[in-house]
Amino acid sequence: MMKFFLRMMTLSLLSCHALSAELSTPEALFKRFVELGENFDPAVANLYADDAKIVFFRQHPHGLERQMAVSGYEWKSLISKIMPVAKLTQDISRYQEVEVIAQDDAFKIKANRYVERKCYWDAGYYMMVKKSPSGQWLIIEEYTQTQPTSQC
């Protein structure tokens, strides 16, 4: 039984090391973020810091604007609930013109985000990523612009 436990611990540590090596740059973190999102994998929640600031800005066709913000902790718990719905509706975002900009001890990753389900571009999309004290790159801020109606 002890040998089994030690093997499991070793495998766990190796997989953690592989994940941290895999996400060794802001670009690698963003690539993983996109892959997990396209596969509707709730593991994308692991890329967010608990104290991250997630902001959604929505502009309605009649001009009303609304902004909502949640913490990374809240967003992480919502991801597991919304991923099945996203998969069912094939709610996929594609990213183009990705730009990584160093800002102090963090990086801003800007991109043009295309929302396939509603056929619109979010030109204001960005995320901020930073290394945690343990050395893992995490999303500390994310900003998206959403539309309530489809442009398809």
C-alpha positions as CSV (number, residue, x, y, z in Angstrom):
1,M,0.0,0.0,0.0
2,M,2.9,2.4,0.8
3,K,4.5,1.7,-2.6
4,F,1.2,2.5,-4.3
5,F,1.0,5.8,-2.4
6,L,4.6,6.7,-3.2
7,R,4.0,6.0,-6.9
8,M,0.9,8.1,-7.0
9,M,2.7,11.0,-5.2
10,T,5.6,10.7,-7.7
11,L,3.2,10.7,-10.7
12,S,1.4,13.7,-9.2
13,L,4.6,15.6,-8.7
14,L,5.8,14.8,-12.2
15,S,2.5,15.9,-13.8
16,C,2.7,19.2,-11.8
17,H,6.2,19.7,-12.9
18,A,5.3,19.0,-16.5
19,L,2.4,21.5,-16.3
20,S,4.6,24.2,-14.9
21,A,7.3,23.5,-17.5
22,E,4.6,23.5,-20.2
23,L,3.3,26.9,-19.1
24,S,6.8,28.5,-18.7
25,T,5.9,31.7,-20.7
26,P,2.9,34.0,-21.0
27,E,2.6,32.8,-24.6
28,A,2.4,29.2,-23.5
29,L,-0.2,30.0,-20.9
30,F,-2.3,31.8,-23.6
31,K,-1.9,28.9,-26.0
32,R,-3.1,26.5,-23.3
33,F,-6.0,28.8,-22.4
34,V,-7.2,28.7,-26.0
35,E,-6.8,24.9,-26.3
36,L,-8.7,24.3,-23.2
37,G,-11.5,26.7,-24.2
38,E,-11.8,25.2,-27.7
39,N,-12.2,21.8,-26.0
40,F,-14.7,23.0,-23.4
41,D,-12.4,21.7,-20.7
42,P,-13.2,23.1,-17.3
43,A,-9.5,22.7,-16.4
44,V,-9.2,26.2,-17.9
45,A,-10.3,27.4,-14.4
46,N,-6.8,26.3,-13.1
47,L,-5.2,29.1,-15.1
48,Y,-6.9,31.8,-13.1
49,A,-5.6,33.2,-9.8
50,D,-8.3,33.2,-7.1
51,D,-7.9,37.0,-6.7
52,A,-8.1,37.7,-10.4
53,K,-10.4,40.4,-11.7
54,I,-12.7,39.2,-14.5
55,V,-14.6,42.0,-16.2
56,F,-17.4,41.7,-18.8
57,F,-18.6,44.8,-20.7
58,R,-21.8,44.5,-22.6
59,Q,-23.2,47.0,-25.0
60,H,-26.8,46.6,-26.1
61,P,-28.1,47.6,-29.5
62,H,-30.2,50.4,-28.0
63,G,-27.1,51.9,-26.4
64,L,-27.4,50.6,-22.8
65,E,-24.0,49.7,-21.4
66,R,-23.4,47.3,-18.5
67,Q,-20.3,46.1,-16.8
68,M,-20.0,43.2,-14.4
69,A,-16.9,42.0,-12.5
70,V,-16.3,38.8,-10.6
71,S,-13.3,37.5,-8.7
72,G,-11.1,34.7,-10.1
73,Y,-12.5,32.5,-7.3
74,E,-16.1,33.2,-8.4
75,W,-15.2,32.7,-12.1
76,K,-13.5,29.4,-11.5
77,S,-16.6,28.0,-9.8
78,L,-18.8,29.3,-12.6
79,I,-16.6,27.7,-15.3
80,S,-17.6,24.2,-14.4
81,K,-21.3,25.2,-14.7
82,I,-21.0,27.1,-18.0
83,M,-18.7,24.7,-19.9
84,P,-21.5,22.1,-20.7
85,V,-23.7,24.9,-22.0
86,A,-20.9,26.3,-24.1
87,K,-20.2,22.9,-25.5
88,L,-23.9,22.4,-26.3
89,T,-24.1,25.7,-28.1
90,Q,-20.6,25.5,-29.6
91,D,-19.8,28.8,-28.0
92,I,-16.1,29.1,-29.2
93,S,-13.9,32.1,-29.3
94,R,-11.1,32.4,-31.8
95,Y,-8.2,34.8,-31.3
96,Q,-6.2,36.8,-33.9
97,E,-3.5,39.4,-33.8
98,V,-2.3,38.3,-30.4
99,E,0.1,40.7,-28.8
100,V,2.1,40.2,-25.6
101,I,3.3,43.3,-23.9
102,A,5.5,43.4,-20.8
103,Q,4.2,45.6,-18.0
104,D,6.3,45.7,-14.8
105,D,6.2,42.2,-13.4
106,A,3.2,41.1,-15.5
107,F,2.3,40.7,-19.2
108,K,-0.7,42.0,-21.0
109,I,-2.0,39.7,-23.7
110,K,-4.2,41.6,-26.2
111,A,-6.1,39.9,-29.0
112,N,-9.0,40.3,-31.4
113,R,-11.5,37.8,-30.1
114,Y,-14.1,36.4,-32.5
115,V,-17.2,34.9,-31.0
116,E,-18.4,32.2,-33.4
117,R,-21.8,31.6,-31.9
118,K,-22.8,35.3,-32.3
119,C,-20.6,36.3,-35.1
120,Y,-19.0,39.4,-33.6
121,W,-15.5,40.7,-32.9
122,D,-14.3,41.8,-29.5
123,A,-11.4,44.1,-30.3
124,G,-11.0,45.2,-26.7
125,Y,-10.2,41.7,-25.3
126,Y,-7.2,41.3,-23.1
127,M,-5.8,39.4,-20.1
128,M,-3.1,40.1,-17.7
129,V,-0.8,37.3,-16.6
130,K,1.7,37.1,-13.8
131,K,3.9,34.5,-12.1
132,S,2.6,33.4,-8.8
133,P,4.9,33.1,-5.8
134,S,5.2,29.4,-6.7
135,G,6.4,30.3,-10.2
136,Q,3.2,29.3,-12.1
137,W,1.9,31.8,-14.7
138,L,-1.7,32.7,-13.8
139,I,-4.4,35.0,-15.3
140,I,-4.8,37.9,-12.9
141,E,-7.2,40.0,-15.0
142,E,-9.4,39.4,-18.0
143,Y,-11.6,41.9,-19.9
144,T,-14.1,40.9,-22.5
145,Q,-16.7,42.8,-24.5
146,T,-19.9,40.9,-25.1
147,Q,-23.0,41.4,-27.2
148,P,-26.5,40.2,-26.2
149,T,-27.7,39.7,-29.8
150,S,-26.3,37.6,-32.7
151,Q,-24.7,39.3,-35.7
152,C,-25.0,36.1,-37.7
